Each structure stands twice: as C-alpha cells, then as structure tokens.
Amino acid sequence: MKTLISRSDIAEEMANFRFYHYEPSMPAAIIFIVLFALATILHIYQMVRLRTWFMFPFVVGGIFETVGYVGRALSASENPGPYDKIPYIIQSLLLLVAPLFFAASIYMELGRIVIMVDGDRKLFIRRRWLTRTFVIGDVGTFLIQATGSSMLASKDADKVNMGKYLVIGSLFLQIAFFGLFVVAATIFHIRMALAPTPLARQRPWIKHMIGLYVVSVLILVRSVVRCVEFIQGYDGYIMTHEIFLYGFDAVVMFFAVVTMNVVHPGDVAFHIRKTVAGGEKADYREVALEDTVV
C-alpha cells in the first residue's frame, strides 16, 4: 500500500496520472442519477410536507450525489478519452463530500429524538453541546475535505501531496466523529431502554434510533473504503477499479438515503410540536420552532 512520504513518489504518480484508469460506465451512472434523483425528490416532498427543516442538509447531500453521477455520465460520454477536467472535478468533489451533509442531519435528528422522549438526563453530555459539537465537527471536516479535493486537480506535485493529506485526514476525522456519535447514541439508547421516560413509553423512538444506526454504519463503511482508496493513491487497486466506487459508495449511500425515506423523522418533528403546543416542555420551544417555520 502506498504512503504519502515522498515528493518523488507523488511526482512519479503525477507523471502517470490519468483522470480514469478505466472507461467510466454510462449505464451505471444513469442508473444512480435516476435512483438518487427520485429518492431526493421524495426527501424534498417529505421535508416540506412534514416540516422537518433539519433534513435540509440531507436533501443537499442527495442533490450532490445526483449531480456527481451526472458528472460521471458526462465523462462516460467522452469514452475512450481524452476526458474533460470539469466533469471529473464535479464527480470527484461532490461524491466525496455528499455524506457530510447526510451526517449533519443525522446529528440533528438524535437531538430531536432526545427532545421527543424528554431524554436529556440519559445523555452523557448536554443535548445542546451534543448537537453543536458534531455539527461543528462536520462543517470543519467539510471545509478540509473540499480544500483537499480542489488541490487534487492541480498539476503541482506539492499541492497534490498536500491535497491527499487533507482528504485522508478529513476522512479519518469523519470516521472519528461518527464513531463517537454512535457511542453517544448507544449510551442514550441503553439508558433509555433500561429506565424509559413516560414519553418514551408512548412514542416511536426506537425505530428512529435503528434508522440512525443503519445510516451511521453505512457512512462509516463508505468512509473507511474511501480512506484506504486515497492512501493507496491514483494507481492503487481501489481507484483503478470502478466497481469499488459503485459497490462501496453509490450503493451504500443510496441505501442510506432510502433508509431515511422509509424511517423519516417526520413523526419526531410532529411529536415535538405536539409537546410544545401542549405546554409540556416550554424549554424545548426554541428547537421546536425550527420545524414549524413555513
């Protein structure tokens, strides 16, 4: 497995650089354009209809996935090459950062599940800090990842080397944050299951926790594979075989998107609004209003 320790290694890799080591598949790109477009349109409808505005980042992630595969389709239309730089950058950048937007909504969903069941005491840190910490980490990871991705398109070996370091570092950071998030969610789940609150006995919080776990694991799997891909480099086994992109990114992320279609947090937002309307927990009003603005 290649490492990023030598400028000469990067220079050699740049000398052999090609946008693709294969001819991008047009049928595969079209299939996932359609699949992500349909799932994202459904998410937009669900977000508006159920007033779950905290799902907006998730919708943005779905749009990025769709446009990313449009970029791959444009590249496939140029087979067998030479390939234009713009479609390559579009698919490379958008497919890399899209899961960060999925993560942002997942982080916010956990905070709202806690509100729905009045479970603040089951968290090991304050709910406000829980959401803010992970969302801020997500934003920071996005900025690092976007910066690194833009540098990968440079013809300068030093910039490409730095870009790889940034992308790999951001992927490790993403894995670390998501791992910590899963731990936080699991601790909350166990504590709530052992000593449920009155609202937890009445409301469907478990199915939403399961959906949250499924999406989290899918994003973790995808991030690990992506991390190995960039460590191996442009001539590594993963990057030179298109099947890995579709098998461990496209398929995995599509299942994540559909999971949230099926287990959509619309009823979480509904129960929070119901709680606020009933005056049961006035201190939750500020968060609940985010889901009632038209």
ZARO-653538 format. One line per 4 residues: number of its first residue (from 1); their letters; for each residue z, x, y of N, C-alpha, C. Coordinates in nm, 3 decimals, padded with zeros to 5 digits. Example, Ala and Ser with C-alpha at 12.3 -4.5 7.8 and 13.67 -1.06 7.14 Angstrom:
1) as) 00.780:01.319:-00.569:00.780:01.230:-00.450:00.780:01.320:-00.330; 00.708:01.285:-00.225:00.714:01.367:-00.106:00.787:01.290:00.003
//
This chain:
1) mktl) 00.000:00.084:-00.119:00.000:00.000:00.000:00.000:00.088:00.125; -00.090:00.063:00.219:-00.099:00.146:00.337:00.016:00.122:00.431; 00.058:00.226:00.501:00.161:00.213:00.602:00.102:00.249:00.737; 00.177:00.220:00.845:00.128:00.244:00.979:00.194:00.369:01.036
5) isrs) 00.169:00.483:00.978:00.242:00.602:01.020:00.151:00.706:01.084; 00.023:00.692:01.072:-00.067:00.797:01.117:-00.179:00.743:01.205; -00.199:00.807:01.321:-00.309:00.769:01.408:-00.442:00.796:01.341; -00.449:00.903:01.261:-00.574:00.934:01.191:-00.608:00.827:01.088
9) diae) -00.503:00.769:01.024:-00.528:00.660:00.930:-00.591:00.542:01.002; -00.538:00.511:01.122:-00.593:00.399:01.198:-00.735:00.430:01.243; -00.758:00.554:01.288:-00.893:00.592:01.332:-00.994:00.579:01.218; -00.951:00.622:01.098:-01.039:00.610:00.981:-01.065:00.464:00.949
13) eman) -00.959:00.384:00.960:-00.974:00.241:00.932:-01.066:00.176:01.034; -01.054:00.218:01.161:-01.139:00.163:01.266:-01.285:00.200:01.243; -01.307:00.321:01.192:-01.444:00.365:01.167:-01.512:00.277:01.062; -01.431:00.225:00.968:-01.483:00.140:00.861:-01.462:-00.009:00.889
17) frfy) -01.419:-00.039:01.015:-01.382:-00.176:01.047:-01.501:-00.270:01.045; -01.478:-00.387:00.983:-01.572:-00.497:00.988:-01.492:-00.624:01.011; -01.552:-00.721:01.082:-01.480:-00.846:01.104:-01.441:-00.911:00.971; -01.533:-00.910:00.876:-01.506:-00.968:00.744:-01.557:-00.874:00.636
21) hyep) -01.485:-00.863:00.527:-01.528:-00.785:00.411:-01.598:-00.876:00.309; -01.632:-00.994:00.352:-01.697:-01.093:00.266:-01.774:-01.187:00.359; -01.852:-01.273:00.301:-01.920:-01.375:00.380:-01.830:-01.498:00.385; -01.779:-01.534:00.504:-01.688:-01.649:00.514:-01.751:-01.776:00.456
25) smpa) -01.670:-01.853:00.388:-01.720:-01.974:00.322:-01.732:-02.091:00.420; -01.851:-02.142:00.435:-01.873:-02.259:00.519:-01.810:-02.386:00.459; -01.832:-02.414:00.328:-01.771:-02.535:00.271:-01.618:-02.537:00.284; -01.552:-02.423:00.258:-01.407:-02.417:00.268:-01.362:-02.443:00.411
29) aiif) -01.432:-02.383:00.507:-01.396:-02.403:00.648:-01.411:-02.549:00.688; -01.520:-02.612:00.647:-01.543:-02.753:00.683:-01.438:-02.843:00.619; -01.405:-02.817:00.494:-01.303:-02.898:00.425:-01.171:-02.896:00.503; -01.129:-02.777:00.547:-00.999:-02.770:00.614:-01.007:-02.812:00.760
33) ivlf) -01.124:-02.806:00.821:-01.140:-02.866:00.953:-01.113:-03.016:00.944; -01.174:-03.079:00.845:-01.159:-03.224:00.827:-01.015:-03.259:00.790; -00.956:-03.185:00.695:-00.821:-03.216:00.650:-00.719:-03.201:00.762; -00.723:-03.088:00.833:-00.627:-03.067:00.941:-00.652:-03.164:01.057
37) alat) -00.778:-03.195:01.084:-00.809:-03.289:01.193:-00.751:-03.427:01.162; -00.772:-03.475:01.039:-00.721:-03.607:01.002:-00.569:-03.611:01.005; -00.505:-03.509:00.948:-00.357:-03.505:00.946:-00.301:-03.495:01.088; -00.368:-03.420:01.175:-00.320:-03.404:01.313:-00.339:-03.532:01.393
41) ilhi) -00.450:-03.600:01.373:-00.472:-03.729:01.440:-00.363:-03.828:01.399; -00.328:-03.828:01.271:-00.219:-03.914:01.224:-00.088:-03.875:01.290; -00.064:-03.745:01.305:00.058:-03.699:01.372:00.062:-03.745:01.518; -00.052:-03.740:01.585:-00.056:-03.785:01.724:-00.022:-03.933:01.732
45) yqmv) -00.080:-04.012:01.640:-00.051:-04.156:01.636:00.098:-04.179:01.609; 00.154:-04.108:01.510:00.295:-04.125:01.476:00.385:-04.084:01.592; 00.352:-03.974:01.659:00.433:-03.926:01.770:00.437:-04.029:01.883; 00.322:-04.085:01.918:00.315:-04.182:02.027:00.377:-04.315:01.985
49) rlrt) 00.340:-04.361:01.867:00.389:-04.492:01.819:00.541:-04.492:01.800; 00.595:-04.382:01.748:00.738:-04.375:01.717:00.818:-04.300:01.823; 00.750:-04.256:01.927:00.814:-04.188:02.041:00.897:-04.067:01.997; 00.837:-03.986:01.914:00.902:-03.862:01.868:00.839:-03.745:01.943
53) wfmf) 00.873:-03.731:02.069:00.807:-03.632:02.154:00.842:-03.489:02.112; 00.952:-03.471:02.040:00.985:-03.336:01.994:00.888:-03.287:01.886; 00.800:-03.377:01.839:00.696:-03.337:01.744:00.571:-03.286:01.814; 00.572:-03.281:01.947:00.454:-03.233:02.020:00.413:-03.091:01.978
57) pfvv) 00.508:-02.995:01.965:00.467:-02.862:01.919:00.400:-02.867:01.782; 00.446:-02.957:01.695:00.385:-02.971:01.562:00.239:-03.015:01.575; 00.215:-03.107:01.668:00.078:-03.152:01.694:-00.008:-03.036:01.744; 00.048:-02.956:01.835:-00.025:-02.839:01.886:-00.060:-02.745:01.771
61) ggif) 00.035:-02.725:01.679:00.008:-02.641:01.562:-00.106:-02.695:01.479; -00.111:-02.827:01.462:-00.221:-02.889:01.387:-00.355:-02.870:01.456; -00.355:-02.880:01.589:-00.478:-02.857:01.665:-00.523:-02.712:01.650; -00.427:-02.619:01.656:-00.461:-02.477:01.638:-00.522:-02.451:01.501
65) etvg) -00.465:-02.513:01.397:-00.521:-02.496:01.263:-00.665:-02.548:01.258; -00.686:-02.665:01.315:-00.820:-02.725:01.314:-00.921:-02.636:01.386; -00.887:-02.594:01.507:-00.977:-02.511:01.585:-00.995:-02.374:01.520; -00.890:-02.324:01.455:-00.900:-02.197:01.385:-01.006:-02.200:01.276
69) yvgr) -01.010:-02.310:01.202:-01.111:-02.319:01.096:-01.249:-02.352:01.153; -01.254:-02.409:01.273:-01.383:-02.421:01.342:-01.436:-02.281:01.370; -01.346:-02.191:01.412:-01.386:-02.052:01.435:-01.442:-01.988:01.309; -01.379:-02.016:01.195:-01.429:-01.961:01.069:-01.564:-02.023:01.032
73) alsa) -01.583:-02.150:01.062:-01.711:-02.214:01.035:-01.821:-02.152:01.121; -01.788:-02.122:01.247:-01.885:-02.057:01.334:-01.923:-01.919:01.280; -01.823:-01.847:01.230:-01.852:-01.716:01.169:-01.938:-01.733:01.045; -01.907:-01.835:00.964:-01.985:-01.858:00.842:-02.130:-01.892:00.873
77) senp) -02.151:-01.954:00.990:-02.289:-01.989:01.028:-02.371:-01.864:01.061; -02.302:-01.751:01.077:-02.370:-01.625:01.109:-02.389:-01.536:00.986; -02.354:-01.586:00.868:-02.374:-01.508:00.745:-02.520:-01.467:00.731; -02.547:-01.345:00.684:-02.454:-01.242:00.638:-02.409:-01.146:00.748
81) gpyd) -02.416:-01.185:00.874:-02.378:-01.100:00.985:-02.501:-01.047:01.056; -02.481:-00.975:01.168:-02.353:-00.939:01.229:-02.280:-01.061:01.286; -02.147:-01.049:01.294:-02.064:-01.161:01.337:-02.022:-01.145:01.483; -02.024:-01.256:01.554:-01.982:-01.256:01.693:-01.830:-01.239:01.702
85) kipy) -01.786:-01.171:01.806:-01.644:-01.139:01.822:-01.558:-01.261:01.855; -01.611:-01.354:01.936:-01.530:-01.467:01.984:-01.482:-01.558:01.871; -01.570:-01.607:01.781:-01.520:-01.691:01.671:-01.418:-01.618:01.585; -01.438:-01.487:01.566:-01.342:-01.409:01.486:-01.206:-01.408:01.552
89) iiqs) -01.202:-01.386:01.683:-01.075:-01.384:01.755:-01.010:-01.522:01.752; -01.089:-01.628:01.769:-01.036:-01.764:01.767:-00.964:-01.792:01.636; -01.031:-01.766:01.524:-00.970:-01.797:01.395:-00.854:-01.703:01.364; -00.866:-01.578:01.402:-00.761:-01.482:01.374:-00.632:-01.515:01.450
93) llll) -00.646:-01.544:01.579:-00.528:-01.571:01.662:-00.465:-01.706:01.633; -00.546:-01.813:01.630:-00.491:-01.948:01.615:-00.430:-01.971:01.478; -00.494:-01.920:01.372:-00.437:-01.937:01.238:-00.310:-01.856:01.220; -00.298:-01.747:01.295:-00.177:-01.664:01.285:-00.057:-01.729:01.352
97) vapl) -00.079:-01.789:01.471:00.036:-01.840:01.549:00.066:-01.988:01.524; -00.023:-02.063:01.463:-00.001:-02.208:01.444:00.133:-02.242:01.379; 00.175:-02.172:01.272:00.302:-02.206:01.209:00.423:-02.193:01.300; 00.414:-02.114:01.406:00.526:-02.102:01.500:00.549:-02.235:01.572
101) ffaa) 00.442:-02.309:01.596:00.456:-02.440:01.661:00.514:-02.543:01.563; 00.476:-02.531:01.435:00.539:-02.616:01.334:00.689:-02.590:01.331; 00.725:-02.462:01.335:00.866:-02.423:01.327:00.946:-02.480:01.443; 00.888:-02.481:01.564:00.961:-02.530:01.681:01.006:-02.674:01.662
105) siym) 00.917:-02.759:01.609:00.954:-02.899:01.586:01.056:-02.912:01.473; 01.044:-02.828:01.372:01.140:-02.832:01.261:01.280:-02.796:01.312; 01.288:-02.696:01.398:01.418:-02.658:01.455:01.479:-02.775:01.532; 01.397:-02.843:01.612:01.448:-02.955:01.692:01.483:-03.074:01.604
109) elgr) 01.411:-03.089:01.493:01.441:-03.202:01.404:01.581:-03.190:01.345; 01.621:-03.070:01.306:01.755:-03.054:01.249:01.861:-03.099:01.349; 01.845:-03.061:01.476:01.942:-03.104:01.577:01.949:-03.255:01.587; 01.837:-03.322:01.572:01.836:-03.467:01.582:01.890:-03.534:01.456
113) ivim) 01.872:-03.472:01.342:01.935:-03.524:01.220:02.087:-03.520:01.235; 02.135:-03.410:01.293:02.280:-03.396:01.316:02.329:-03.507:01.408; 02.252:-03.535:01.514:02.290:-03.643:01.606:02.290:-03.777:01.534; 02.188:-03.801:01.453:02.173:-03.930:01.386:02.294:-03.965:01.301
117) vdgd) 02.354:-03.864:01.237:02.467:-03.890:01.146:02.601:-03.849:01.206; 02.600:-03.816:01.337:02.724:-03.773:01.404:02.788:-03.656:01.328; 02.705:-03.553:01.305:02.750:-03.444:01.218:02.777:-03.312:01.286; 02.806:-03.314:01.415:02.828:-03.188:01.486:02.936:-03.102:01.420
121) rklf) 03.040:-03.165:01.370:03.150:-03.088:01.311:03.112:-03.022:01.179; 02.999:-03.059:01.124:02.954:-02.998:00.998:02.872:-02.871:01.020; 02.839:-02.842:01.144:02.764:-02.721:01.176:02.860:-02.603:01.192; 02.809:-02.483:01.165:02.894:-02.365:01.183:02.880:-02.307:01.323
125) irrr) 02.782:-02.359:01.401:02.772:-02.326:01.543:02.742:-02.456:01.618; 02.763:-02.456:01.749:02.738:-02.576:01.828:02.592:-02.620:01.816; 02.573:-02.752:01.814:02.438:-02.805:01.798:02.343:-02.757:01.906; 02.388:-02.755:02.031:02.301:-02.711:02.140:02.258:-02.566:02.121
129) wltr) 02.353:-02.483:02.080:02.320:-02.343:02.057:02.231:-02.326:01.935; 02.251:-02.412:01.836:02.167:-02.407:01.715:02.021:-02.424:01.751; 01.990:-02.533:01.823:01.851:-02.562:01.858:01.795:-02.457:01.954; 01.874:-02.425:02.057:01.825:-02.331:02.158:01.799:-02.193:02.099
133) tfvi) 01.888:-02.147:02.013:01.873:-02.014:01.954:01.743:-02.003:01.876; 01.716:-02.101:01.792:01.596:-02.093:01.708:01.469:-02.117:01.789; 01.472:-02.208:01.885:01.353:-02.233:01.967:01.321:-02.112:02.054; 01.424:-02.052:02.114:01.403:-01.931:02.195:01.348:-01.818:02.107
137) gdvg) 01.403:-01.804:01.987:01.352:-01.704:01.894:01.208:-01.731:01.857; 01.174:-01.858:01.843:01.037:-01.898:01.809:00.941:-01.862:01.922; 00.983:-01.888:02.045:00.899:-01.856:02.162:00.879:-01.704:02.172; 00.987:-01.630:02.153:00.977:-01.484:02.157:00.884:-01.431:02.050
141) tfli) 00.894:-01.487:01.930:00.807:-01.446:01.820:00.661:-01.476:01.852; 00.638:-01.593:01.912:00.502:-01.631:01.951:00.442:-01.531:02.050; 00.520:-01.494:02.152:00.470:-01.402:02.254:00.436:-01.266:02.192; 00.523:-01.217:02.103:00.498:-01.089:02.038:00.374:-01.098:01.950
145) qatg) 00.365:-01.208:01.875:00.254:-01.224:01.781:00.121:-01.239:01.855; 00.122:-01.315:01.965:-00.001:-01.334:02.042:-00.045:-01.202:02.106; 00.051:-01.127:02.157:00.018:-00.997:02.217:-00.040:-00.903:02.113; 00.025:-00.895:01.998:-00.024:-00.808:01.891:-00.161:-00.848:01.843
149) ssml) -00.184:-00.978:01.829:-00.313:-01.027:01.780:-00.425:-00.991:01.877; -00.399:-01.003:02.007:-00.502:-00.971:02.106:-00.537:-00.822:02.103; -00.440:-00.738:02.071:-00.463:-00.594:02.066:-00.545:-00.554:01.944; -00.543:-00.636:01.839:-00.617:-00.603:01.718:-00.767:-00.605:01.739
153) askd) -00.813:-00.673:01.843:-00.956:-00.681:01.870:-01.006:-00.562:01.953; -00.914:-00.473:01.992:-00.951:-00.358:02.074:-01.027:-00.254:01.991; -01.107:-00.173:02.061:-01.177:-00.062:01.996:-01.096:00.067:02.002; -00.981:00.060:02.070:-00.894:00.176:02.083:-00.798:00.183:01.965
157) adkv) -00.798:00.295:01.894:-00.717:00.309:01.773:-00.568:00.294:01.802; -00.522:00.348:01.917:-00.381:00.338:01.952:-00.339:00.193:01.974; -00.425:00.117:02.043:-00.394:-00.025:02.069:-00.392:-00.105:01.939; -00.486:-00.075:01.850:-00.489:-00.144:01.722:-00.362:-00.113:01.642
161) nmgk) -00.320:00.013:01.644:-00.199:00.054:01.574:-00.078:-00.021:01.629; -00.066:-00.023:01.764:00.045:-00.095:01.826:00.038:-00.243:01.795; -00.084:-00.300:01.796:-00.101:-00.441:01.764:-00.052:-00.474:01.625; -00.081:-00.385:01.529:-00.035:-00.406:01.392:00.117:-00.404:01.385
165) ylvi) 00.178:-00.308:01.454:00.323:-00.301:01.457:00.383:-00.430:01.512; 00.323:-00.480:01.621:00.374:-00.601:01.684:00.360:-00.722:01.592; 00.243:-00.736:01.529:00.221:-00.851:01.440:00.317:-00.846:01.320; 00.327:-00.729:01.258:00.417:-00.716:01.143:00.562:-00.739:01.185
169) gslf) 00.600:-00.682:01.299:00.736:-00.703:01.348:00.765:-00.849:01.376; 00.668:-00.918:01.435:00.686:-01.061:01.467:00.695:-01.145:01.339; 00.620:-01.105:01.236:00.627:-01.179:01.109:00.762:-01.158:01.041; 00.813:-01.035:01.046:00.947:-01.011:00.993:01.051:-01.090:01.072
173) lqia) 01.034:-01.095:01.204:01.127:-01.171:01.289:01.120:-01.320:01.255; 00.999:-01.369:01.233:00.981:-01.509:01.195:01.050:-01.539:01.062; 01.034:-01.449:00.967:01.099:-01.467:00.836:01.251:-01.466:00.851; 01.303:-01.375:00.934:01.447:-01.365:00.955:01.502:-01.492:01.019
177) ffgl) 01.436:-01.542:01.123:01.481:-01.664:01.190:01.476:-01.784:01.097; 01.367:-01.794:01.020:01.355:-01.907:00.930:01.457:-01.899:00.817; 01.482:-01.777:00.769:01.584:-01.761:00.666:01.720:-01.805:00.717; 01.755:-01.763:00.839:01.882:-01.802:00.899:01.888:-01.953:00.922
181) fvva) 01.775:-02.009:00.962:01.768:-02.153:00.985:01.794:-02.230:00.856; 01.732:-02.187:00.747:01.753:-02.253:00.617:01.900:-02.243:00.576; 01.963:-02.129:00.602:02.105:-02.113:00.572:02.188:-02.212:00.653; 02.158:-02.223:00.784:02.230:-02.315:00.871:02.213:-02.460:00.824
185) atif) 02.090:-02.495:00.788:02.062:-02.631:00.741:02.134:-02.659:00.609; 02.136:-02.560:00.521:02.201:-02.578:00.391:02.352:-02.595:00.406; 02.413:-02.516:00.494:02.557:-02.529:00.517:02.590:-02.668:00.570; 02.509:-02.715:00.667:02.528:-02.850:00.720:02.514:-02.954:00.609
189) hirm) 02.411:-02.939:00.527:02.384:-03.034:00.419:02.501:-03.041:00.320; 02.549:-02.926:00.279:02.659:-02.922:00.181:02.785:-02.985:00.239; 02.818:-02.949:00.362:02.938:-03.004:00.424:02.928:-03.155:00.441; 02.810:-03.202:00.481:02.791:-03.346:00.500:02.794:-03.420:00.366
193) alap) 02.739:-03.360:00.262:02.739:-03.424:00.131:02.881:-03.434:00.073; 02.962:-03.331:00.099:03.100:-03.329:00.047:03.191:-03.425:00.123; 03.167:-03.438:00.253:03.251:-03.526:00.335:03.164:-03.599:00.436; 03.088:-03.700:00.390:02.994:-03.768:00.478:03.063:-03.849:00.588
197) tpla) 03.000:-03.852:00.702:03.050:-03.935:00.812:03.011:-04.081:00.784; 03.072:-04.176:00.855:03.033:-04.316:00.836:02.883:-04.340:00.858; 02.826:-04.275:00.960:02.683:-04.292:00.988:02.597:-04.230:00.879; 02.645:-04.121:00.818:02.569:-04.056:00.711:02.558:-04.146:00.588
201) rqrp) 02.657:-04.234:00.571:02.652:-04.326:00.457:02.552:-04.439:00.479; 02.511:-04.456:00.604:02.423:-04.568:00.637:02.279:-04.527:00.666; 02.258:-04.400:00.699:02.128:-04.358:00.749:02.060:-04.258:00.657; 01.925:-04.257:00.657:01.846:-04.179:00.560:01.829:-04.031:00.598
205) wikh) 01.941:-03.961:00.605:01.933:-03.821:00.650:01.887:-03.726:00.540; 01.918:-03.759:00.413:01.888:-03.666:00.303:01.737:-03.645:00.287; 01.659:-03.752:00.296:01.514:-03.737:00.278:01.454:-03.648:00.387; 01.511:-03.654:00.506:01.461:-03.570:00.615:01.503:-03.425:00.596
209) migl) 01.619:-03.403:00.539:01.661:-03.267:00.508:01.569:-03.207:00.401; 01.532:-03.288:00.301:01.442:-03.240:00.197:01.306:-03.204:00.256; 01.254:-03.290:00.343:01.127:-03.261:00.409:01.135:-03.133:00.491; 01.248:-03.115:00.558:01.271:-02.995:00.638:01.271:-02.871:00.549
213) yvvs) 01.336:-02.879:00.432:01.339:-02.765:00.339:01.200:-02.732:00.288; 01.123:-02.835:00.254:00.989:-02.814:00.199:00.901:-02.740:00.299; 00.900:-02.789:00.424:00.818:-02.725:00.527:00.867:-02.582:00.553; 00.997:-02.563:00.556:01.053:-02.429:00.582:01.011:-02.330:00.474
217) vlil) 01.020:-02.371:00.348:00.983:-02.282:00.237:00.834:-02.250:00.243; 00.752:-02.350:00.274:00.607:-02.328:00.283:00.573:-02.227:00.392; 00.639:-02.240:00.507:00.614:-02.146:00.616:00.664:-02.007:00.579; 00.777:-01.999:00.509:00.829:-01.869:00.465:00.733:-01.800:00.369
221) vrsv) 00.681:-01.875:00.273:00.587:-01.818:00.176:00.464:-01.765:00.248; 00.410:-01.845:00.336:00.291:-01.805:00.412:00.320:-01.680:00.495; 00.437:-01.674:00.559:00.470:-01.560:00.645:00.485:-01.432:00.565; 00.544:-01.442:00.446:00.560:-01.323:00.361:00.424:-01.268:00.320
225) vrcv) 00.333:-01.356:00.279:00.199:-01.312:00.239:00.125:-01.250:00.356; 00.136:-01.312:00.473:00.072:-01.258:00.593:00.127:-01.120:00.629; 00.257:-01.105:00.613:00.321:-00.977:00.643:00.266:-00.867:00.552; 00.257:-00.896:00.422:00.200:-00.800:00.327:00.056:-00.770:00.362
229) efiq) -00.017:-00.873:00.404:-00.158:-00.856:00.441:-00.175:-00.753:00.553; -00.095:-00.764:00.657:-00.109:-00.671:00.769:-00.054:-00.534:00.737; 00.045:-00.526:00.650:00.094:-00.395:00.608:-00.014:-00.321:00.529; -00.087:-00.394:00.444:-00.194:-00.332:00.367:-00.308:-00.285:00.455
233) gydg) -00.334:-00.354:00.565:-00.438:-00.313:00.657:-00.571:-00.382:00.633; -00.671:-00.347:00.715:-00.800:-00.414:00.711:-00.873:-00.393:00.579; -00.847:-00.282:00.512:-00.914:-00.258:00.385:-00.822:-00.288:00.266; -00.713:-00.360:00.293:-00.620:-00.397:00.186:-00.676:-00.509:00.100
237) yimt) -00.614:-00.530:-00.015:-00.666:-00.626:-00.111:-00.665:-00.769:-00.056; -00.558:-00.806:00.015:-00.547:-00.943:00.064:-00.653:-00.971:00.170; -00.667:-00.881:00.268:-00.760:-00.906:00.378:-00.906:-00.898:00.335; -00.933:-00.833:00.224:-01.072:-00.821:00.178:-01.110:-00.931:00.078
241) heif) -01.018:-01.026:00.053:-01.046:-01.137:-00.039:-01.011:-01.269:00.030; -01.110:-01.348:00.060:-01.092:-01.472:00.137:-01.001:-01.572:00.066; -00.994:-01.566:-00.065:-00.916:-01.662:-00.142:-00.770:-01.664:-00.099; -00.718:-01.548:-00.054:-00.578:-01.542:-00.011:-00.556:-01.622:00.117
245) lygf) -00.652:-01.619:00.208:-00.639:-01.696:00.332:-00.629:-01.844:00.302; -00.713:-01.891:00.212:-00.713:-02.034:00.181:-00.598:-02.071:00.087; -00.569:-01.984:-00.010:-00.464:-02.017:-00.106:-00.324:-02.008:-00.050; -00.298:-01.910:00.040:-00.163:-01.889:00.090:-00.147:-01.918:00.239
249) davv) -00.252:-01.971:00.302:-00.239:-02.011:00.442:-00.290:-02.154:00.459; -00.419:-02.175:00.436:-00.478:-02.307:00.458:-00.411:-02.415:00.373; -00.406:-02.393:00.243:-00.347:-02.494:00.152:-00.199:-02.512:00.181; -00.127:-02.402:00.198:00.017:-02.407:00.220:00.050:-02.479:00.350
253) mffa) -00.021:-02.445:00.458:00.006:-02.509:00.586:-00.039:-02.656:00.588; -00.144:-02.687:00.514:-00.185:-02.827:00.507:-00.078:-02.911:00.438; -00.019:-02.858:00.331:00.089:-02.930:00.265:00.209:-02.946:00.358; 00.234:-02.847:00.443:00.344:-02.857:00.540:00.316:-02.970:00.639
257) vvtm) 00.193:-02.977:00.688:00.155:-03.081:00.784:00.165:-03.219:00.721; 00.115:-03.233:00.599:00.117:-03.363:00.530:00.260:-03.404:00.495; 00.343:-03.307:00.461:00.483:-03.338:00.431:00.548:-03.408:00.550; 00.519:-03.360:00.671:00.577:-03.423:00.790:00.508:-03.554:00.825
261) nvvh) 00.385:-03.575:00.777:00.324:-03.707:00.788:00.400:-03.808:00.703; 00.431:-03.765:00.582:00.496:-03.854:00.484:00.642:-03.877:00.519; 00.713:-03.768:00.548:00.855:-03.779:00.582:00.868:-03.758:00.733; 00.804:-03.845:00.807:00.802:-03.830:00.953:00.938:-03.867:01.012
265) pgdv) 00.985:-03.791:01.112:01.119:-03.817:01.168:01.124:-03.933:01.267; 01.032:-04.028:01.255:01.032:-04.142:01.345:01.159:-04.224:01.335; 01.210:-04.242:01.211:01.332:-04.322:01.198:01.454:-04.245:01.247; 01.446:-04.111:01.250:01.555:-04.032:01.309:01.565:-04.065:01.457
269) afhi) 01.451:-04.061:01.526:01.448:-04.095:01.669:01.492:-04.239:01.691; 01.451:-04.329:01.602:01.490:-04.471:01.613:01.641:-04.487:01.606; 01.703:-04.422:01.507:01.849:-04.436:01.492:01.925:-04.373:01.608; 01.870:-04.266:01.665:01.935:-04.206:01.783:01.929:-04.303:01.900
273) rktv) 01.814:-04.365:01.921:01.802:-04.463:02.030:01.894:-04.582:02.006; 01.905:-04.622:01.881:01.993:-04.733:01.846:02.139:-04.698:01.877; 02.177:-04.576:01.844:02.314:-04.530:01.869:02.344:-04.530:02.018; 02.250:-04.477:02.098:02.270:-04.470:02.242:02.273:-04.610:02.303
277) agge) 02.182:-04.696:02.258:02.177:-04.832:02.311:02.307:-04.906:02.282; 02.368:-04.875:02.168:02.492:-04.940:02.131:02.615:-04.878:02.195; 02.594:-04.766:02.267:02.706:-04.702:02.334:02.802:-04.632:02.242; 02.758:-04.603:02.119:02.849:-04.542:02.022:02.878:-04.396:02.055
281) kady) 02.778:-04.326:02.108:02.795:-04.184:02.138:02.724:-04.153:02.269; 02.789:-04.179:02.380:02.726:-04.161:02.510:02.689:-04.016:02.537; 02.761:-03.921:02.473:02.734:-03.780:02.498:02.602:-03.736:02.438; 02.540:-03.820:02.356:02.410:-03.788:02.298:02.295:-03.842:02.382
285) reva) 02.326:-03.909:02.492:02.223:-03.975:02.571:02.116:-03.879:02.621; 02.157:-03.761:02.666:02.061:-03.667:02.723:01.953:-03.629:02.623; 01.993:-03.601:02.499:01.895:-03.566:02.397:01.812:-03.689:02.360; 01.873:-03.801:02.346:01.801:-03.922:02.303:01.695:-03.962:02.404
289) ledt) 01.720:-03.939:02.533:01.623:-03.978:02.634:01.491:-03.905:02.618; 01.494:-03.788:02.556:01.371:-03.714:02.532:01.275:-03.793:02.445; 01.330:-03.882:02.363:01.248:-03.960:02.270:01.225:-04.103:02.319; 01.268:-04.134:02.443:01.247:-04.270:02.493:01.156:-04.271:02.614
293) vv) 01.119:-04.154:02.665:01.030:-04.149:02.781:00.890:-04.192:02.737; 00.830:-04.282:02.811:00.696:-04.330:02.776:00.590:-04.238:02.837
//
